[in-house]
Amino acid sequence: MSMAKSILPYGEAEMASRFRKHLFHILSILLALLSAGLFSGQPALAQSGIDTVVHYVEGAPSNEKIAYDVTAYVSVADSTGNPIKDLAADAFTLAEDSQQVTVLSADLAPDAPINLVLLLDTSGSMSGSGIEAAKTAASNFIAGLGNNDRVAVVTFDNDIKTRIDFTTDHRAARDELGLIDATRGAGTCLYDAAYQAVQMTATVPSGRRAVVLFTDGVDEKADGGTCSIHTADDVIRLATESGTRTPLYTLGLGSKVDQKSLQRLAQDTGGRFFYSPNTNQLDTIFVRLSDTLRSQYAIKYQSTAGPGSHTLAVTAKYLSAQDTDTRGFLLPNFPLRLTFVEPAEGQEASGITALKVETFGQGETIQSVNFVINGATVATVTTAPYEAQVDFDAYPEGGLTIDALALGAGGIELARATRQVTVRSIAVAQPTDKAQPTVEEGSESFSPKTLFFIIGGIVLVGALAAFLIVMAILKKRKEDQRNKEWDEKVGGLGEATADDFLGGSDRTMDDWEMSSDALGMLTVSSSDDSSMLDQRFEITKRRTTLGRKADNDIIFPKDSPVSRHHVVIEERDGGLFLSEVEEMDEKIGKLKRPTFGTFVNDREVDGQEVLLQNGDEIRLGKRVKLKFEASAHTLAGDEKTHDGSTSSDDTMDTRQV
């Protein structure tokens, strides 16, 4: 080849030079993308260089003061996605509803128990090596759970199957996992499966919870088209409700997964997204997931906010970087409590002294407050204000324990408060042995000794008289109050006598279960919140609402399957009618009834209106059960209809619900 042929023309040489420069720029961009984690399936971190995630927030009433003890579970990862595990409390800044709060502690909580649903894709595309690799990695993941961690295993393709429900028997869960196989030719109902898994976690009363979703595809039928009824938005909405709080940790395998949707499911619910391009990296991905779950900080603070929905923003600082994440949460209603107003703790008490307590919080109706001193009841008060007068001169000097007991129906103790006081008697000057001046004969003056006994006798008689007068006044007040309540109960009976009304029995006021103005009563027979069990709620309003949100008349804050506004009970023409609350869902643009339904005597209401009858059992969602009791003047017969007339063909038969 000649020299002339080996030299490129000027134009071609310039093009080659430009090509090399463009190639260099392309390679530089690819390296930048790789360093940002775009090809690893991990979300690119903010410019801060760290990634902070608030997984969920849980608040409970404090046992020591009128406040809430709040714990936020938070994880912080570096730019490579690895957890940062050495942050101190001063590395975190918390703002509740935009108001900064004081961090009490921030510690890693590797042993905090978790309730976890392992959701595995068994669609046709998982057949062969895919399902085997997934089973092996998932089995190793379960083996690494803590002794108190509970796991449930669920599979999905065209169908969703619960292989094993929540259990701490990890060996049984792994054995069940070994029996799973892919279904050839089956589709992937991914969002329906995720929705059901979140519903499963909602049955857990409290504590950490999570859904681990593993898939190699997108939501579709085997022959094309969407497989699920629900959408990603439906899953996110359910998982982020204040009563549910379920983070989704999503794991994608292979090139067919919808990484964007999986990442959104994780990010919007407080979880994390992991991606594995092939089955060789599945073990590593599950190990990183386990490390993430075990590397969460439990950040504690005390809240003085009221019951209801709130927002917490957590900012983490690491070296010169910082990042913020926000999560919504619910503060429940306070349970019923008593607090002493008088006397003060450690107060010296003598003579006639007031005992007074106040109540706050929500709970069963108080029938009486008993004041107990050293185990003996000294006063019983049936109406607020709850106060009594006690003569402490009747007790020996020294320490004394005063208990105030709030009692409900049947004498059940609802709340208790305790005070310690010290009894001190009034000191009286004693005569000395010094010679006293004598009284001349015929003088009308008394000697000092005689005068001492006279004054002492007058003081003693006066104190005894005052005590008897006070006790008589208290007794009269108590009798007047009981007579007033009795008149309210038996009043309005026309010519019937009290004996006719009571059936000739010896029943007293304490036997009445409902006040005279009550239209009916609801008794809680089943609830996730143990403090709600056996509580009774009188229906005294023409319109009474029940739900999980704090603005309802009857509230179930810890029963997550109960909707925020679930049902309403309305009085019309002497009857009580129950109907479901329909609220506008702004995201889907239509009315929505309670997610988990409403049942009367195990028949679903399904949007109908039901006339309640004595003895009906009402179920809100999955587990909250209420027993309805009609009052003596509430019309609730089988023939009662919408308008107060007898039943007809065009009136809803409430017993068909």
ChimeraX attribute file (.defattr): number of C-alpha atoms within 10 A of each C-alpha:
attribute: neighborCount
match mode: 1-to-1
recipient: residues
	/A:1	5
	/A:2	6
	/A:3	6
	/A:4	8
	/A:5	8
	/A:6	8
	/A:7	10
	/A:8	11
	/A:9	10
	/A:10	8
	/A:11	8
	/A:12	11
	/A:13	12
	/A:14	11
	/A:15	11
	/A:16	12
	/A:17	11
	/A:18	12
	/A:19	12
	/A:20	11
	/A:21	11
	/A:22	12
	/A:23	12
	/A:24	12
	/A:25	12
	/A:26	12
	/A:27	11
	/A:28	12
	/A:29	12
	/A:30	14
	/A:31	12
	/A:32	12
	/A:33	14
	/A:34	13
	/A:35	14
	/A:36	17
	/A:37	17
	/A:38	14
	/A:39	15
	/A:40	15
	/A:41	18
	/A:42	18
	/A:43	21
	/A:44	19
	/A:45	19
	/A:46	13
	/A:47	11
	/A:48	15
	/A:49	18
	/A:50	25
	/A:51	26
	/A:52	23
	/A:53	24
	/A:54	26
	/A:55	28
	/A:56	27
	/A:57	25
	/A:58	22
	/A:59	20
	/A:60	17
	/A:61	20
	/A:62	14
	/A:63	10
	/A:64	8
	/A:65	10
	/A:66	15
	/A:67	17
	/A:68	23
	/A:69	18
	/A:70	18
	/A:71	19
	/A:72	23
	/A:73	22
	/A:74	24
	/A:75	24
	/A:76	25
	/A:77	19
	/A:78	16
	/A:79	17
	/A:80	15
	/A:81	20
	/A:82	15
	/A:83	21
	/A:84	18
	/A:85	15
	/A:86	12
	/A:87	16
	/A:88	14
	/A:89	16
	/A:90	12
	/A:91	15
	/A:92	20
	/A:93	16
	/A:94	22
	/A:95	16
	/A:96	17
	/A:97	14
	/A:98	11
	/A:99	9
	/A:100	13
	/A:101	16
	/A:102	13
	/A:103	17
	/A:104	11
	/A:105	15
	/A:106	22
	/A:107	17
	/A:108	19
	/A:109	16
	/A:110	15
	/A:111	15
	/A:112	15
	/A:113	16
	/A:114	19
	/A:115	22
	/A:116	27
	/A:117	26
	/A:118	20
	/A:119	25
	/A:120	28
	/A:121	28
	/A:122	29
	/A:123	28
	/A:124	20
	/A:125	22
	/A:126	24
	/A:127	15
	/A:128	12
	/A:129	10
	/A:130	20
	/A:131	22
	/A:132	17
	/A:133	18
	/A:134	22
	/A:135	20
	/A:136	15
	/A:137	20
	/A:138	22
	/A:139	21
	/A:140	15
	/A:141	19
	/A:142	21
	/A:143	14
	/A:144	14
	/A:145	20
	/A:146	16
	/A:147	12
	/A:148	14
	/A:149	21
	/A:150	21
	/A:151	24
	/A:152	22
	/A:153	22
	/A:154	24
	/A:155	23
	/A:156	25
	/A:157	28
	/A:158	23
	/A:159	15
	/A:160	21
	/A:161	13
	/A:162	17
	/A:163	14
	/A:164	16
	/A:165	14
	/A:166	19
	/A:167	17
	/A:168	17
	/A:169	13
	/A:170	21
	/A:171	13
	/A:172	12
	/A:173	22
	/A:174	20
	/A:175	11
	/A:176	14
	/A:177	22
	/A:178	14
	/A:179	9
	/A:180	16
	/A:181	18
	/A:182	21
	/A:183	17
	/A:184	15
	/A:185	14
	/A:186	20
	/A:187	28
	/A:188	28
	/A:189	24
	/A:190	31
	/A:191	24
	/A:192	22
	/A:193	26
	/A:194	28
	/A:195	21
	/A:196	18
	/A:197	28
	/A:198	25
	/A:199	20
	/A:200	19
	/A:201	24
	/A:202	20
	/A:203	15
	/A:204	16
	/A:205	15
	/A:206	19
	/A:207	12
	/A:208	20
	/A:209	24
	/A:210	26
	/A:211	25
	/A:212	23
	/A:213	25
	/A:214	23
	/A:215	26
	/A:216	25
	/A:217	22
	/A:218	20
	/A:219	22
	/A:220	19
	/A:221	18
	/A:222	18
	/A:223	10
	/A:224	9
	/A:225	10
	/A:226	18
	/A:227	20
	/A:228	19
	/A:229	11
	/A:230	17
	/A:231	16
	/A:232	18
	/A:233	15
	/A:234	16
	/A:235	22
	/A:236	22
	/A:237	15
	/A:238	20
	/A:239	28
	/A:240	20
	/A:241	18
	/A:242	25
	/A:243	27
	/A:244	27
	/A:245	28
	/A:246	28
	/A:247	27
	/A:248	32
	/A:249	25
	/A:250	25
	/A:251	26
	/A:252	26
	/A:253	24
	/A:254	16
	/A:255	13
	/A:256	13
	/A:257	18
	/A:258	16
	/A:259	23
	/A:260	11
	/A:261	14
	/A:262	24
	/A:263	23
	/A:264	20
	/A:265	26
	/A:266	23
	/A:267	21
	/A:268	18
	/A:269	26
	/A:270	27
	/A:271	25
	/A:272	25
	/A:273	24
	/A:274	24
	/A:275	25
	/A:276	22
	/A:277	17
	/A:278	14
	/A:279	18
	/A:280	11
	/A:281	14
	/A:282	24
	/A:283	19
	/A:284	13
	/A:285	19
	/A:286	22
	/A:287	15
	/A:288	17
	/A:289	20
	/A:290	16
	/A:291	15
	/A:292	21
	/A:293	22
	/A:294	20
	/A:295	24
	/A:296	26
	/A:297	26
	/A:298	19
	/A:299	22
	/A:300	22
	/A:301	17
	/A:302	18
	/A:303	19
	/A:304	12
	/A:305	14
	/A:306	16
	/A:307	18
	/A:308	16
	/A:309	17
	/A:310	17
	/A:311	14
	/A:312	22
	/A:313	18
	/A:314	21
	/A:315	19
	/A:316	23
	/A:317	19
	/A:318	19
	/A:319	8
	/A:320	8
	/A:321	14
	/A:322	19
	/A:323	20
	/A:324	18
	/A:325	16
	/A:326	18
	/A:327	22
	/A:328	19
	/A:329	21
	/A:330	25
	/A:331	26
	/A:332	23
	/A:333	21
	/A:334	19
	/A:335	15
	/A:336	18
	/A:337	20
	/A:338	19
	/A:339	17
	/A:340	20
	/A:341	13
	/A:342	15
	/A:343	18
	/A:344	13
	/A:345	13
	/A:346	14
	/A:347	14
	/A:348	17
	/A:349	23
	/A:350	19
	/A:351	18
	/A:352	17
	/A:353	15
	/A:354	14
	/A:355	20
	/A:356	17
	/A:357	22
	/A:358	15
	/A:359	16
	/A:360	12
	/A:361	11
	/A:362	14
	/A:363	21
	/A:364	21
	/A:365	16
	/A:366	21
	/A:367	19
	/A:368	20
	/A:369	27
	/A:370	22
	/A:371	26
	/A:372	17
	/A:373	19
	/A:374	11
	/A:375	10
	/A:376	11
	/A:377	14
	/A:378	14
	/A:379	17
	/A:380	18
	/A:381	17
	/A:382	17
	/A:383	13
	/A:384	12
	/A:385	12
	/A:386	19
	/A:387	23
	/A:388	18
	/A:389	17
	/A:390	21
	/A:391	15
	/A:392	19
	/A:393	17
	/A:394	12
	/A:395	15
	/A:396	12
	/A:397	14
	/A:398	12
	/A:399	15
	/A:400	18
	/A:401	14
	/A:402	21
	/A:403	20
	/A:404	26
	/A:405	24
	/A:406	28
	/A:407	20
	/A:408	19
	/A:409	20
	/A:410	10
	/A:411	12
	/A:412	13
	/A:413	14
	/A:414	22
	/A:415	19
	/A:416	17
	/A:417	16
	/A:418	16
	/A:419	19
	/A:420	17
	/A:421	18
	/A:422	17
	/A:423	21
	/A:424	18
	/A:425	16
	/A:426	9
	/A:427	6
	/A:428	8
	/A:429	7
	/A:430	8
	/A:431	10
	/A:432	7
	/A:433	6
	/A:434	6
	/A:435	6
	/A:436	11
	/A:437	8
	/A:438	9
	/A:439	12
	/A:440	8
	/A:441	7
	/A:442	6
	/A:443	7
	/A:444	8
	/A:445	11
	/A:446	12
	/A:447	12
	/A:448	14
	/A:449	11
	/A:450	11
	/A:451	12
	/A:452	15
	/A:453	11
	/A:454	13
	/A:455	11
	/A:456	13
	/A:457	12
	/A:458	11
	/A:459	12
	/A:460	12
	/A:461	12
	/A:462	12
	/A:463	15
	/A:464	12
	/A:465	12
	/A:466	13
	/A:467	17
	/A:468	12
	/A:469	12
	/A:470	16
	/A:471	15
	/A:472	12
	/A:473	12
	/A:474	15
	/A:475	12
	/A:476	12
	/A:477	12
	/A:478	16
	/A:479	12
	/A:480	12
	/A:481	15
	/A:482	15
	/A:483	13
	/A:484	11
	/A:485	15
	/A:486	17
	/A:487	13
	/A:488	13
	/A:489	18
	/A:490	17
	/A:491	13
	/A:492	9
	/A:493	11
	/A:494	7
	/A:495	7
	/A:496	11
	/A:497	13
	/A:498	16
	/A:499	12
	/A:500	11
	/A:501	12
	/A:502	12
	/A:503	10
	/A:504	10
	/A:505	10
	/A:506	8
	/A:507	11
	/A:508	9
	/A:509	12
	/A:510	13
	/A:511	10
	/A:512	12
	/A:513	14
	/A:514	20
	/A:515	16
	/A:516	18
	/A:517	14
	/A:518	17
	/A:519	23
	/A:520	24
	/A:521	20
	/A:522	22
	/A:523	20
	/A:524	19
	/A:525	18
	/A:526	17
	/A:527	20
	/A:528	19
	/A:529	14
	/A:530	10
	/A:531	14
	/A:532	23
	/A:533	17
	/A:534	17
	/A:535	17
	/A:536	22
	/A:537	20
	/A:538	21
	/A:539	26
	/A:540	15
	/A:541	15
	/A:542	11
	/A:543	15
	/A:544	17
	/A:545	21
	/A:546	23
	/A:547	25
	/A:548	25
	/A:549	25
	/A:550	21
	/A:551	14
	/A:552	17
	/A:553	15
	/A:554	19
	/A:555	22
	/A:556	24
	/A:557	25
	/A:558	23
	/A:559	26
	/A:560	28
	/A:561	25
	/A:562	28
	/A:563	24
	/A:564	24
	/A:565	21
	/A:566	26
	/A:567	23
	/A:568	19
	/A:569	22
	/A:570	18
	/A:571	19
	/A:572	15
	/A:573	13
	/A:574	15
	/A:575	24
	/A:576	24
	/A:577	20
	/A:578	22
	/A:579	19
	/A:580	24
	/A:581	19
	/A:582	15
	/A:583	14
	/A:584	11
	/A:585	11
	/A:586	9
	/A:587	9
	/A:588	10
	/A:589	8
	/A:590	10
	/A:591	11
	/A:592	14
	/A:593	19
	/A:594	22
	/A:595	14
	/A:596	16
	/A:597	20
	/A:598	25
	/A:599	18
	/A:600	22
	/A:601	15
	/A:602	12
	/A:603	14
	/A:604	15
	/A:605	21
	/A:606	14
	/A:607	15
	/A:608	12
	/A:609	18
	/A:610	22
	/A:611	26
	/A:612	26
	/A:613	22
	/A:614	16
	/A:615	13
	/A:616	17
	/A:617	21
	/A:618	25
	/A:619	24
	/A:620	25
	/A:621	19
	/A:622	17
	/A:623	17
	/A:624	22
	/A:625	21
	/A:626	25
	/A:627	20
	/A:628	20
	/A:629	21
	/A:630	22
	/A:631	20
	/A:632	12
	/A:633	13
	/A:634	18
	/A:635	22
	/A:636	20
	/A:637	13
	/A:638	14
	/A:639	12
	/A:640	20
	/A:641	21
	/A:642	19
	/A:643	12
	/A:644	14
	/A:645	11
	/A:646	12
	/A:647	15
	/A:648	10
	/A:649	6
	/A:650	6
	/A:651	12
	/A:652	16
	/A:653	18
	/A:654	19
	/A:655	13
	/A:656	10
	/A:657	18
